[in-house]
Amino acid sequence: MTKGTTSFGRRHTKTHGLCKRCGRRAFHNQKKTCASCGYPSAKIRSFNWGMKAKRRKTTGTGRMRYLKTVNVRFKNGFREGAKKAKAE
């Protein structure tokens, strides 16, 4: 068998599928680990040699559904349930 074109024609199985955590097609089907985020390990996969990759995945690149309200609540002393004082 040759090393080139004919060999490439036999490739029809997928090594990577979709990851539950990051949603990328980086979940290795045999190893059962994600090449992108490291799922199922508890910690997110990141390395210091990949600064650009860290920048893409860090806090602030997504929706921040909870964190975006924290700054305003901090300014008001995390008050809850109290009614506003009327300005007269």
N, C-alpha and C positions, 0 to 999 in steps of 0.2 A: 504494500500500500504506500502511496506517496504521502508526503508531508503537507502538501498544499491544498489545492482546490477541492479535491475529492474528499479529503478529511473534514473540511469545513461543512460539507454537505450533510454529514452525519450528525451534526449538532442540532438537536431538536428538543432537548430537555432543559428545563430551567433550574439553575442552581439556587437562585434567590427569589423569594416571594415577598409579599407585603408584610411590613412590621406593624404590630399592634400599637406600639408606643409612638414611633416617629412617623409612621405612614409611608416610609420610603421602601423601594423594592430592594432591600438590603438584608433581609432575613434569610440566612443560609438554611436551606431545608434539611440538610443532613446534620450539620453542627447544631442546629436549633438556636443560633445566636444571631443578633443583628450586627452587621458590619458597620453600621452608621452610629447607632446609639448604645449598643451593647446589651440590649434586652436579651434575656430576662434578668440580668444582674441589676441590683437595686440602684447602683450609681450610674449616671449618664456617662457614656464613653467620651472622654476628651483628653487631649494630649497637648503639652506645651509647644511641641514642634508644629502644631497645627493652629496657629493663632487666628488665621482667617476663618477656619471652621468654627472656632470658639465664638468669634464675632457674629457669625451667622446664626448661632443657636442660643446666644445668651439672653438674659432677661431684658425685655424691652423690644424684642424682635417679633413678639406675638401680640395677642390681644390684651394681655395683662388685666383680665376681668376683675381681679381682686386688688392687685397692687396699684392700679391707677387711682383708686379712691383713697388710699392710705394717706397720701400727702395732705389732702384736704382735711381728713379726719384728725391727723396729727396737729394741724394748725389750730383746730378747735378743741384740742385736749381730749379727743376720743369720747366726746359726750354722746349719750344714747338716751333716747326717749324723753329728753327734757324739751320743753317748749321754748321757742324763741322769745327773748325779752322784747316787749314792744318798745319801739323808738317813739317817744312822745316829745 
